[in-house]
Amino acid sequence: MKCNRRDFIKQCAALYGSLLLLPACNMTGKEKTYMSFSNMQSDCIGAICEQIIPTDEYPGAIDAGVVNYIDKLLYQRFPELKERYLAGIQALDTYCTETFGKVFAALEWDRQTKILKEMEANKLPEKYWKDLSQGGFFWIVRTHTMQGFYGPPHHGGNKDYVSYRMMKLDYPFLVGQNRYGK
């Protein structure tokens, strides 16, 4: 089969264009994958983050991509914190399953709130938190949630500049590029 140069270029352009559109295809049934968390673990972290920055008239932590930020942080910058996160998730889910019959992410909002308040105050049963401070775990998740929600989007969180829009900041916030009237 002979192919002239013009047809070859058209076919290459069509192929290249198709490859560019591939990521936009709907992957129905496919769950988001993380580098540091299983889907169940990411649901737990997402539920904690959403308790810290809930959705109201503005998107909350989950919609802002905070779990993505934390995942990226753990596999790119601070891999030594991954074990701490996994141990904290395991301890929290074990406590919730044994006490309430459900993992943390499946509990009702008010019950989640109460558990996190107790965790922050180190008041959950110690048998689940042998080698890990429950208050320390809450503190690190809260810190990373705030960073992921309020930080620059190029770090993996603050998707679509949700916190910038909430605070009515110019975005993208570039020093020297914002114009201020007198």
Order of alpha helices (4+ residues) and beta strands (2+ residues): alpha-alpha-alpha-alpha-alpha-alpha-alpha
